[in-house]
Amino acid sequence: MDKRYLGALILSPLVVVLFLGGIYLKLLIMILSLFGMYEFFSIVKKSNIRPLSMVAYVLCVIYYIF
């Protein structure tokens, strides 16, 4: 499969969500935020720092709900 087709296959749902907007866009941004927080906390844990990750996840979800 050509790389252009693969890129279009990956990006097309994102474009659809952007056009739908509303709750779908908010949900997508929340999922991306949680994924980014997961990546950040996994890097921080490797440097022997113990973050309150569960608190951060809960506060992120509460933020996007309200």
N, CA, C and O atoms as a Tripos MOL2 file, in Angstrom:
@<TRIPOS>MOLECULE
protein
  264   263    66     0     0
PROTEIN
NO_CHARGES

@<TRIPOS>ATOM
      1 N           0.8430   -1.1680    0.0000 N.3       1 MET1
      2 CA          0.0000    0.0000    0.0000 C.3       1 MET1
      3 C           0.8940    1.2400    0.0000 C.2       1 MET1
      4 O           1.8880    1.3050    0.7230 O.2       1 MET1
      5 N           0.5370    2.1830   -0.7920 N.am      2 ASP2
      6 CA          1.3010    3.4180   -0.8930 C.3       2 ASP2
      7 C           1.1870    4.2220    0.4060 C.2       2 ASP2
      8 O           0.1690    4.1550    1.0950 O.2       2 ASP2
      9 N           2.2180    4.9690    0.7290 N.am      3 LYS3
     10 CA          2.2150    5.7410    1.9720 C.3       3 LYS3
     11 C           1.1550    6.8320    1.9650 C.2       3 LYS3
     12 O           0.6440    7.2030    3.0220 O.2       3 LYS3
     13 N           0.8230    7.3420    0.8100 N.am      4 ARG4
     14 CA         -0.2260    8.3680    0.7350 C.3       4 ARG4
     15 C          -1.5780    7.7920    1.1360 C.2       4 ARG4
     16 O          -2.3470    8.4260    1.8580 O.2       4 ARG4
     17 N          -1.8540    6.5960    0.6620 N.am      5 TYR5
     18 CA         -3.1260    5.9670    1.0000 C.3       5 TYR5
     19 C          -3.1930    5.6410    2.4880 C.2       5 TYR5
     20 O          -4.2410    5.7800    3.1170 O.2       5 TYR5
     21 N          -2.0880    5.2170    3.0280 N.am      6 LEU6
     22 CA         -2.0470    4.9140    4.4570 C.3       6 LEU6
     23 C          -2.2600    6.1770    5.2870 C.2       6 LEU6
     24 O          -2.9930    6.1550    6.2760 O.2       6 LEU6
     25 N          -1.6320    7.2590    4.8960 N.am      7 GLY7
     26 CA         -1.8280    8.5340    5.5910 C.3       7 GLY7
     27 C          -3.2600    9.0260    5.4850 C.2       7 GLY7
     28 O          -3.8270    9.5230    6.4580 O.2       7 GLY7
     29 N          -3.8430    8.8890    4.3060 N.am      8 ALA8
     30 CA         -5.2420    9.2880    4.1140 C.3       8 ALA8
     31 C          -6.1780    8.4150    4.9270 C.2       8 ALA8
     32 O          -7.1860    8.8970    5.4440 O.2       8 ALA8
     33 N          -5.8580    7.1480    5.0420 N.am      9 LEU9
     34 CA         -6.6870    6.2250    5.8190 C.3       9 LEU9
     35 C          -6.6470    6.5870    7.3040 C.2       9 LEU9
     36 O          -7.6500    6.4670    8.0080 O.2       9 LEU9
     37 N          -5.4980    7.0230    7.7630 N.am     10 ILE10
     38 CA         -5.3640    7.3890    9.1700 C.3      10 ILE10
     39 C          -5.9900    8.7490    9.4550 C.2      10 ILE10
     40 O          -6.6390    8.9250   10.4860 O.2      10 ILE10
     41 N          -5.8060    9.7060    8.5590 N.am     11 LEU11
     42 CA         -6.2730   11.0640    8.8090 C.3      11 LEU11
     43 C          -7.7380   11.3140    8.4650 C.2      11 LEU11
     44 O          -8.3180   12.2850    8.9520 O.2      11 LEU11
     45 N          -8.3410   10.4810    7.6540 N.am     12 SER12
     46 CA         -9.7240   10.7350    7.2570 C.3      12 SER12
     47 C         -10.7110   10.6970    8.4270 C.2      12 SER12
     48 O         -11.6080   11.5390    8.4560 O.2      12 SER12
     49 N         -10.6070    9.7770    9.3940 N.am     13 PRO13
     50 CA        -11.5260    9.8660   10.5320 C.3      13 PRO13
     51 C         -11.3360   11.1400   11.3490 C.2      13 PRO13
     52 O         -12.2990   11.6690   11.9040 O.2      13 PRO13
     53 N         -10.1050   11.6350   11.4260 N.am     14 LEU14
     54 CA         -9.8670   12.8800   12.1560 C.3      14 LEU14
     55 C         -10.5360   14.0680   11.4720 C.2      14 LEU14
     56 O         -11.0800   14.9460   12.1430 O.2      14 LEU14
     57 N         -10.4980   14.0990   10.1560 N.am     15 VAL15
     58 CA        -11.1410   15.1790    9.4100 C.3      15 VAL15
     59 C         -12.6530   15.1070    9.5790 C.2      15 VAL15
     60 O         -13.3090   16.1380    9.7280 O.2      15 VAL15
     61 N         -13.2110   13.9010    9.5570 N.am     16 VAL16
     62 CA        -14.6550   13.7380    9.7520 C.3      16 VAL16
     63 C         -15.0640   14.2420   11.1350 C.2      16 VAL16
     64 O         -16.0810   14.9210   11.2730 O.2      16 VAL16
     65 N         -14.2750   13.9120   12.1570 N.am     17 VAL17
     66 CA        -14.5840   14.3700   13.5140 C.3      17 VAL17
     67 C         -14.4870   15.8860   13.5980 C.2      17 VAL17
     68 O         -15.2880   16.5120   14.2910 O.2      17 VAL17
     69 N         -13.5260   16.4870   12.9110 N.am     18 LEU18
     70 CA        -13.4160   17.9450   12.9090 C.3      18 LEU18
     71 C         -14.6530   18.5970   12.3090 C.2      18 LEU18
     72 O         -15.1150   19.6250   12.8050 O.2      18 LEU18
     73 N         -15.1860   18.0160   11.2560 N.am     19 PHE19
     74 CA        -16.3840   18.5800   10.6470 C.3      19 PHE19
     75 C         -17.6290   18.3280   11.4800 C.2      19 PHE19
     76 O         -18.5370   19.1590   11.4890 O.2      19 PHE19
     77 N         -17.6940   17.2030   12.1800 N.am     20 LEU20
     78 CA        -18.8450   16.9320   13.0360 C.3      20 LEU20
     79 C         -18.8550   17.8690   14.2390 C.2      20 LEU20
     80 O         -19.8990   18.3940   14.6240 O.2      20 LEU20
     81 N         -17.6720   18.0720   14.8280 N.am     21 GLY21
     82 CA        -17.5520   18.9940   15.9540 C.3      21 GLY21
     83 C         -18.3180   18.5120   17.1680 C.2      21 GLY21
     84 O         -18.6190   17.3250   17.2960 O.2      21 GLY21
     85 N         -18.6290   19.4310   18.0490 N.am     22 GLY22
     86 CA        -19.4340   19.1470   19.2170 C.3      22 GLY22
     87 C         -18.8380   18.1040   20.1370 C.2      22 GLY22
     88 O         -17.6510   18.1420   20.4610 O.2      22 GLY22
     89 N         -19.6750   17.1750   20.5490 N.am     23 ILE23
     90 CA        -19.2910   16.1590   21.5200 C.3      23 ILE23
     91 C         -18.2470   15.2030   20.9450 C.2      23 ILE23
     92 O         -17.4110   14.6890   21.6880 O.2      23 ILE23
     93 N         -18.2810   14.9590   19.6440 N.am     24 TYR24
     94 CA        -17.3150   14.0440   19.0300 C.3      24 TYR24
     95 C         -15.9050   14.6420   19.0630 C.2      24 TYR24
     96 O         -14.9340   13.9420   19.3480 O.2      24 TYR24
     97 N         -15.8050   15.9270   18.7730 N.am     25 LEU25
     98 CA        -14.5070   16.5930   18.8190 C.3      25 LEU25
     99 C         -13.9820   16.6530   20.2440 C.2      25 LEU25
    100 O         -12.7930   16.4520   20.4890 O.2      25 LEU25
    101 N         -14.8760   16.9300   21.1740 N.am     26 LYS26
    102 CA        -14.4740   16.9790   22.5830 C.3      26 LYS26
    103 C         -13.9820   15.6120   23.0610 C.2      26 LYS26
    104 O         -12.9990   15.5260   23.7970 O.2      26 LYS26
    105 N         -14.6530   14.5680   22.6480 N.am     27 LEU27
    106 CA        -14.2490   13.2130   23.0190 C.3      27 LEU27
    107 C         -12.8930   12.8500   22.4090 C.2      27 LEU27
    108 O         -12.0530   12.2470   23.0760 O.2      27 LEU27
    109 N         -12.6850   13.2120   21.1630 N.am     28 LEU28
    110 CA        -11.4080   12.9390   20.5130 C.3      28 LEU28
    111 C         -10.2700   13.6820   21.2050 C.2      28 LEU28
    112 O          -9.2030   13.1110   21.4270 O.2      28 LEU28
    113 N         -10.4870   14.9350   21.5430 N.am     29 ILE29
    114 CA         -9.4490   15.7120   22.2230 C.3      29 ILE29
    115 C          -9.1810   15.1400   23.6110 C.2      29 ILE29
    116 O          -8.0330   15.1240   24.0530 O.2      29 ILE29
    117 N         -10.2130   14.6720   24.3050 N.am     30 MET30
    118 CA        -10.0080   14.0710   25.6120 C.3      30 MET30
    119 C          -9.1760   12.7950   25.5010 C.2      30 MET30
    120 O          -8.2810   12.5670   26.3140 O.2      30 MET30
    121 N          -9.4630   11.9730   24.5130 N.am     31 ILE31
    122 CA         -8.6990   10.7370   24.3240 C.3      31 ILE31
    123 C          -7.2440   11.0520   23.9920 C.2      31 ILE31
    124 O          -6.3340   10.4060   24.5120 O.2      31 ILE31
    125 N          -7.0220   12.0350   23.1350 N.am     32 LEU32
    126 CA         -5.6520   12.4270   22.8080 C.3      32 LEU32
    127 C          -4.9320   13.0000   24.0220 C.2      32 LEU32
    128 O          -3.7390   12.7570   24.2030 O.2      32 LEU32
    129 N          -5.6390   13.7540   24.8530 N.am     33 SER33
    130 CA         -5.0360   14.3000   26.0730 C.3      33 SER33
    131 C          -4.6540   13.1910   27.0460 C.2      33 SER33
    132 O          -3.5710   13.2170   27.6310 O.2      33 SER33
    133 N          -5.5390   12.2240   27.2160 N.am     34 LEU34
    134 CA         -5.2350   11.1090   28.1100 C.3      34 LEU34
    135 C          -4.0680   10.2840   27.6000 C.2      34 LEU34
    136 O          -3.2470    9.8200   28.3910 O.2      34 LEU34
    137 N          -3.9810   10.0960   26.2940 N.am     35 PHE35
    138 CA         -2.8590    9.3680   25.7210 C.3      35 PHE35
    139 C          -1.5500   10.1350   25.9350 C.2      35 PHE35
    140 O          -0.5220    9.5400   26.2580 O.2      35 PHE35
    141 N          -1.5960   11.4450   25.7540 N.am     36 GLY36
    142 CA         -0.4160   12.2670   25.9940 C.3      36 GLY36
    143 C           0.0170   12.2420   27.4460 C.2      36 GLY36
    144 O           1.2110   12.2100   27.7450 O.2      36 GLY36
    145 N          -0.9540   12.2550   28.3510 N.am     37 MET37
    146 CA         -0.6310   12.1750   29.7770 C.3      37 MET37
    147 C          -0.0190   10.8200   30.1140 C.2      37 MET37
    148 O           0.9010   10.7390   30.9280 O.2      37 MET37
    149 N          -0.5160    9.7750   29.5030 N.am     38 TYR38
    150 CA          0.0450    8.4410   29.7290 C.3      38 TYR38
    151 C           1.5070    8.3950   29.2970 C.2      38 TYR38
    152 O           2.3560    7.8650   30.0140 O.2      38 TYR38
    153 N           1.7920    8.9450   28.1380 N.am     39 GLU39
    154 CA          3.1640    8.9700   27.6480 C.3      39 GLU39
    155 C           4.0570    9.7840   28.5820 C.2      39 GLU39
    156 O           5.1720    9.3700   28.9000 O.2      39 GLU39
    157 N           3.5640   10.9390   29.0180 N.am     40 PHE40
    158 CA          4.3370   11.7910   29.9130 C.3      40 PHE40
    159 C           4.6320   11.0840   31.2280 C.2      40 PHE40
    160 O           5.7680   11.1050   31.7020 O.2      40 PHE40
    161 N           3.6310   10.4630   31.8150 N.am     41 PHE41
    162 CA          3.8250    9.7920   33.1030 C.3      41 PHE41
    163 C           4.7170    8.5600   32.9770 C.2      41 PHE41
    164 O           5.4320    8.2210   33.9200 O.2      41 PHE41
    165 N           4.6850    7.8900   31.8400 N.am     42 SER42
    166 CA          5.5760    6.7410   31.6750 C.3      42 SER42
    167 C           7.0310    7.1930   31.5840 C.2      42 SER42
    168 O           7.9250    6.4880   32.0540 O.2      42 SER42
    169 N           7.2790    8.3430   30.9950 N.am     43 ILE43
    170 CA          8.6430    8.8750   30.9510 C.3      43 ILE43
    171 C           9.0790    9.3550   32.3270 C.2      43 ILE43
    172 O          10.2210    9.1320   32.7260 O.2      43 ILE43
    173 N           8.1870   10.0080   33.0520 N.am     44 VAL44
    174 CA          8.5300   10.5320   34.3740 C.3      44 VAL44
    175 C           8.8210    9.3950   35.3520 C.2      44 VAL44
    176 O           9.7090    9.5200   36.1960 O.2      44 VAL44
    177 N           8.0860    8.2960   35.2480 N.am     45 LYS45
    178 CA          8.3000    7.1650   36.1620 C.3      45 LYS45
    179 C           9.6700    6.5360   35.9820 C.2      45 LYS45
    180 O          10.2130    5.9640   36.9270 O.2      45 LYS45
    181 N          10.2390    6.6320   34.7850 N.am     46 LYS46
    182 CA         11.5680    6.0720   34.5460 C.3      46 LYS46
    183 C          12.6640    6.8520   35.2640 C.2      46 LYS46
    184 O          13.7600    6.3310   35.4710 O.2      46 LYS46
    185 N          12.3790    8.0970   35.6450 N.am     47 SER47
    186 CA         13.3800    8.9040   36.3380 C.3      47 SER47
    187 C          13.1580    8.9020   37.8520 C.2      47 SER47
    188 O          13.5510    9.8400   38.5450 O.2      47 SER47
    189 N          12.5250    7.8390   38.3580 N.am     48 ASN48
    190 CA         12.2940    7.6230   39.7900 C.3      48 ASN48
    191 C          11.4810    8.7270   40.4540 C.2      48 ASN48
    192 O          11.6840    9.0200   41.6320 O.2      48 ASN48
    193 N          10.5750    9.3340   39.7200 N.am     49 ILE49
    194 CA          9.6250   10.2900   40.2830 C.3      49 ILE49
    195 C           8.2650    9.6070   40.2750 C.2      49 ILE49
    196 O           7.8580    9.0300   39.2670 O.2      49 ILE49
    197 N           7.5730    9.6730   41.3940 N.am     50 ARG50
    198 CA          6.2700    8.9990   41.4970 C.3      50 ARG50
    199 C           5.1490   10.0300   41.4090 C.2      50 ARG50
    200 O           4.7450   10.5840   42.4310 O.2      50 ARG50
    201 N           4.6440   10.2960   40.2140 N.am     51 PRO51
    202 CA          3.5790   11.2850   40.0630 C.3      51 PRO51
    203 C           2.2250   10.7190   40.5070 C.2      51 PRO51
    204 O           2.0430    9.5050   40.5930 O.2      51 PRO51
    205 N           1.3060   11.6000   40.7790 N.am     52 LEU52
    206 CA         -0.0610   11.1980   41.1100 C.3      52 LEU52
    207 C          -0.8530   11.0770   39.8050 C.2      52 LEU52
    208 O          -1.7030   11.9130   39.4990 O.2      52 LEU52
    209 N          -0.5660   10.0530   39.0670 N.am     53 SER53
    210 CA         -1.1270    9.9310   37.7240 C.3      53 SER53
    211 C          -2.6370    9.6930   37.7340 C.2      53 SER53
    212 O          -3.3480   10.2320   36.8860 O.2      53 SER53
    213 N          -3.1290    8.9080   38.6660 N.am     54 MET54
    214 CA         -4.5730    8.6430   38.6900 C.3      54 MET54
    215 C          -5.3650    9.9140   38.9700 C.2      54 MET54
    216 O          -6.4410   10.1180   38.4080 O.2      54 MET54
    217 N          -4.8300   10.7660   39.8370 N.am     55 VAL55
    218 CA         -5.4880   12.0440   40.1170 C.3      55 VAL55
    219 C          -5.5240   12.8930   38.8400 C.2      55 VAL55
    220 O          -6.5330   13.5290   38.5350 O.2      55 VAL55
    221 N          -4.4290   12.8930   38.1120 N.am     56 ALA56
    222 CA         -4.3610   13.6780   36.8800 C.3      56 ALA56
    223 C          -5.3300   13.1520   35.8310 C.2      56 ALA56
    224 O          -5.9700   13.9400   35.1350 O.2      56 ALA56
    225 N          -5.4480   11.8420   35.7060 N.am     57 TYR57
    226 CA         -6.3940   11.2740   34.7500 C.3      57 TYR57
    227 C          -7.8330   11.6400   35.1030 C.2      57 TYR57
    228 O          -8.6210   12.0190   34.2370 O.2      57 TYR57
    229 N          -8.1590   11.5230   36.3740 N.am     58 VAL58
    230 CA         -9.5270   11.8500   36.8160 C.3      58 VAL58
    231 C          -9.8210   13.3240   36.5940 C.2      58 VAL58
    232 O         -10.9060   13.6730   36.1300 O.2      58 VAL58
    233 N          -8.8740   14.1920   36.9160 N.am     59 LEU59
    234 CA         -9.0900   15.6290   36.7170 C.3      59 LEU59
    235 C          -9.2010   15.9800   35.2390 C.2      59 LEU59
    236 O          -9.9440   16.8920   34.8750 O.2      59 LEU59
    237 N          -8.4810   15.2750   34.3930 N.am     60 CYS60
    238 CA         -8.5840   15.5090   32.9490 C.3      60 CYS60
    239 C          -9.9770   15.1400   32.4400 C.2      60 CYS60
    240 O         -10.5730   15.8860   31.6620 O.2      60 CYS60
    241 N         -10.4860   14.0110   32.8700 N.am     61 VAL61
    242 CA        -11.8230   13.5940   32.4440 C.3      61 VAL61
    243 C         -12.8740   14.5590   32.9790 C.2      61 VAL61
    244 O         -13.8010   14.9220   32.2540 O.2      61 VAL61
    245 N         -12.7470   14.9780   34.2300 N.am     62 ILE62
    246 CA        -13.7010   15.9370   34.8120 C.3      62 ILE62
    247 C         -13.6560   17.2590   34.0510 C.2      62 ILE62
    248 O         -14.6940   17.8750   33.8100 O.2      62 ILE62
    249 N         -12.4600   17.6920   33.6740 N.am     63 TYR63
    250 CA        -12.3150   18.9300   32.9030 C.3      63 TYR63
    251 C         -13.0960   18.8690   31.5990 C.2      63 TYR63
    252 O         -13.8020   19.8160   31.2510 O.2      63 TYR63
    253 N         -12.9750   17.7680   30.8830 N.am     64 TYR64
    254 CA        -13.6550   17.6690   29.5950 C.3      64 TYR64
    255 C         -15.1540   17.4070   29.7410 C.2      64 TYR64
    256 O         -15.9170   17.6950   28.8190 O.2      64 TYR64
    257 N         -15.5840   16.8770   30.8630 N.am     65 ILE65
    258 CA        -17.0150   16.6950   31.0720 C.3      65 ILE65
    259 C         -17.7060   18.0250   31.3220 C.2      65 ILE65
    260 O         -18.7920   18.2890   30.8060 O.2      65 ILE65
    261 N         -17.0480   18.8600   32.1290 N.am     66 PHE66
    262 CA        -17.6580   20.1510   32.4640 C.3      66 PHE66
    263 C         -17.1090   21.2420   31.5810 C.2      66 PHE66
    264 O         -17.5030   22.4000   31.7130 O.2      66 PHE66
@<TRIPOS>BOND
     1     1     2 1
     2     2     3 1
     3     3     4 2
     4     3     5 am
     5     5     6 1
     6     6     7 1
     7     7     8 2
     8     7     9 am
     9     9    10 1
    10    10    11 1
    11    11    12 2
    12    11    13 am
    13    13    14 1
    14    14    15 1
    15    15    16 2
    16    15    17 am
    17    17    18 1
    18    18    19 1
    19    19    20 2
    20    19    21 am
    21    21    22 1
    22    22    23 1
    23    23    24 2
    24    23    25 am
    25    25    26 1
    26    26    27 1
    27    27    28 2
    28    27    29 am
    29    29    30 1
    30    30    31 1
    31    31    32 2
    32    31    33 am
    33    33    34 1
    34    34    35 1
    35    35    36 2
    36    35    37 am
    37    37    38 1
    38    38    39 1
    39    39    40 2
    40    39    41 am
    41    41    42 1
    42    42    43 1
    43    43    44 2
    44    43    45 am
    45    45    46 1
    46    46    47 1
    47    47    48 2
    48    47    49 am
    49    49    50 1
    50    50    51 1
    51    51    52 2
    52    51    53 am
    53    53    54 1
    54    54    55 1
    55    55    56 2
    56    55    57 am
    57    57    58 1
    58    58    59 1
    59    59    60 2
    60    59    61 am
    61    61    62 1
    62    62    63 1
    63    63    64 2
    64    63    65 am
    65    65    66 1
    66    66    67 1
    67    67    68 2
    68    67    69 am
    69    69    70 1
    70    70    71 1
    71    71    72 2
    72    71    73 am
    73    73    74 1
    74    74    75 1
    75    75    76 2
    76    75    77 am
    77    77    78 1
    78    78    79 1
    79    79    80 2
    80    79    81 am
    81    81    82 1
    82    82    83 1
    83    83    84 2
    84    83    85 am
    85    85    86 1
    86    86    87 1
    87    87    88 2
    88    87    89 am
    89    89    90 1
    90    90    91 1
    91    91    92 2
    92    91    93 am
    93    93    94 1
    94    94    95 1
    95    95    96 2
    96    95    97 am
    97    97    98 1
    98    98    99 1
    99    99   100 2
   100    99   101 am
   101   101   102 1
   102   102   103 1
   103   103   104 2
   104   103   105 am
   105   105   106 1
   106   106   107 1
   107   107   108 2
   108   107   109 am
   109   109   110 1
   110   110   111 1
   111   111   112 2
   112   111   113 am
   113   113   114 1
   114   114   115 1
   115   115   116 2
   116   115   117 am
   117   117   118 1
   118   118   119 1
   119   119   120 2
   120   119   121 am
   121   121   122 1
   122   122   123 1
   123   123   124 2
   124   123   125 am
   125   125   126 1
   126   126   127 1
   127   127   128 2
   128   127   129 am
   129   129   130 1
   130   130   131 1
   131   131   132 2
   132   131   133 am
   133   133   134 1
   134   134   135 1
   135   135   136 2
   136   135   137 am
   137   137   138 1
   138   138   139 1
   139   139   140 2
   140   139   141 am
   141   141   142 1
   142   142   143 1
   143   143   144 2
   144   143   145 am
   145   145   146 1
   146   146   147 1
   147   147   148 2
   148   147   149 am
   149   149   150 1
   150   150   151 1
   151   151   152 2
   152   151   153 am
   153   153   154 1
   154   154   155 1
   155   155   156 2
   156   155   157 am
   157   157   158 1
   158   158   159 1
   159   159   160 2
   160   159   161 am
   161   161   162 1
   162   162   163 1
   163   163   164 2
   164   163   165 am
   165   165   166 1
   166   166   167 1
   167   167   168 2
   168   167   169 am
   169   169   170 1
   170   170   171 1
   171   171   172 2
   172   171   173 am
   173   173   174 1
   174   174   175 1
   175   175   176 2
   176   175   177 am
   177   177   178 1
   178   178   179 1
   179   179   180 2
   180   179   181 am
   181   181   182 1
   182   182   183 1
   183   183   184 2
   184   183   185 am
   185   185   186 1
   186   186   187 1
   187   187   188 2
   188   187   189 am
   189   189   190 1
   190   190   191 1
   191   191   192 2
   192   191   193 am
   193   193   194 1
   194   194   195 1
   195   195   196 2
   196   195   197 am
   197   197   198 1
   198   198   199 1
   199   199   200 2
   200   199   201 am
   201   201   202 1
   202   202   203 1
   203   203   204 2
   204   203   205 am
   205   205   206 1
   206   206   207 1
   207   207   208 2
   208   207   209 am
   209   209   210 1
   210   210   211 1
   211   211   212 2
   212   211   213 am
   213   213   214 1
   214   214   215 1
   215   215   216 2
   216   215   217 am
   217   217   218 1
   218   218   219 1
   219   219   220 2
   220   219   221 am
   221   221   222 1
   222   222   223 1
   223   223   224 2
   224   223   225 am
   225   225   226 1
   226   226   227 1
   227   227   228 2
   228   227   229 am
   229   229   230 1
   230   230   231 1
   231   231   232 2
   232   231   233 am
   233   233   234 1
   234   234   235 1
   235   235   236 2
   236   235   237 am
   237   237   238 1
   238   238   239 1
   239   239   240 2
   240   239   241 am
   241   241   242 1
   242   242   243 1
   243   243   244 2
   244   243   245 am
   245   245   246 1
   246   246   247 1
   247   247   248 2
   248   247   249 am
   249   249   250 1
   250   250   251 1
   251   251   252 2
   252   251   253 am
   253   253   254 1
   254   254   255 1
   255   255   256 2
   256   255   257 am
   257   257   258 1
   258   258   259 1
   259   259   260 2
   260   259   261 am
   261   261   262 1
   262   262   263 1
   263   263   264 2
@<TRIPOS>SUBSTRUCTURE
     1 MET1         2 RESIDUE 1 A MET
     2 ASP2         6 RESIDUE 1 A ASP
     3 LYS3        10 RESIDUE 1 A LYS
     4 ARG4        14 RESIDUE 1 A ARG
     5 TYR5        18 RESIDUE 1 A TYR
     6 LEU6        22 RESIDUE 1 A LEU
     7 GLY7        26 RESIDUE 1 A GLY
     8 ALA8        30 RESIDUE 1 A ALA
     9 LEU9        34 RESIDUE 1 A LEU
    10 ILE10       38 RESIDUE 1 A ILE
    11 LEU11       42 RESIDUE 1 A LEU
    12 SER12       46 RESIDUE 1 A SER
    13 PRO13       50 RESIDUE 1 A PRO
    14 LEU14       54 RESIDUE 1 A LEU
    15 VAL15       58 RESIDUE 1 A VAL
    16 VAL16       62 RESIDUE 1 A VAL
    17 VAL17       66 RESIDUE 1 A VAL
    18 LEU18       70 RESIDUE 1 A LEU
    19 PHE19       74 RESIDUE 1 A PHE
    20 LEU20       78 RESIDUE 1 A LEU
    21 GLY21       82 RESIDUE 1 A GLY
    22 GLY22       86 RESIDUE 1 A GLY
    23 ILE23       90 RESIDUE 1 A ILE
    24 TYR24       94 RESIDUE 1 A TYR
    25 LEU25       98 RESIDUE 1 A LEU
    26 LYS26      102 RESIDUE 1 A LYS
    27 LEU27      106 RESIDUE 1 A LEU
    28 LEU28      110 RESIDUE 1 A LEU
    29 ILE29      114 RESIDUE 1 A ILE
    30 MET30      118 RESIDUE 1 A MET
    31 ILE31      122 RESIDUE 1 A ILE
    32 LEU32      126 RESIDUE 1 A LEU
    33 SER33      130 RESIDUE 1 A SER
    34 LEU34      134 RESIDUE 1 A LEU
    35 PHE35      138 RESIDUE 1 A PHE
    36 GLY36      142 RESIDUE 1 A GLY
    37 MET37      146 RESIDUE 1 A MET
    38 TYR38      150 RESIDUE 1 A TYR
    39 GLU39      154 RESIDUE 1 A GLU
    40 PHE40      158 RESIDUE 1 A PHE
    41 PHE41      162 RESIDUE 1 A PHE
    42 SER42      166 RESIDUE 1 A SER
    43 ILE43      170 RESIDUE 1 A ILE
    44 VAL44      174 RESIDUE 1 A VAL
    45 LYS45      178 RESIDUE 1 A LYS
    46 LYS46      182 RESIDUE 1 A LYS
    47 SER47      186 RESIDUE 1 A SER
    48 ASN48      190 RESIDUE 1 A ASN
    49 ILE49      194 RESIDUE 1 A ILE
    50 ARG50      198 RESIDUE 1 A ARG
    51 PRO51      202 RESIDUE 1 A PRO
    52 LEU52      206 RESIDUE 1 A LEU
    53 SER53      210 RESIDUE 1 A SER
    54 MET54      214 RESIDUE 1 A MET
    55 VAL55      218 RESIDUE 1 A VAL
    56 ALA56      222 RESIDUE 1 A ALA
    57 TYR57      226 RESIDUE 1 A TYR
    58 VAL58      230 RESIDUE 1 A VAL
    59 LEU59      234 RESIDUE 1 A LEU
    60 CYS60      238 RESIDUE 1 A CYS
    61 VAL61      242 RESIDUE 1 A VAL
    62 ILE62      246 RESIDUE 1 A ILE
    63 TYR63      250 RESIDUE 1 A TYR
    64 TYR64      254 RESIDUE 1 A TYR
    65 ILE65      258 RESIDUE 1 A ILE
    66 PHE66      262 RESIDUE 1 A PHE
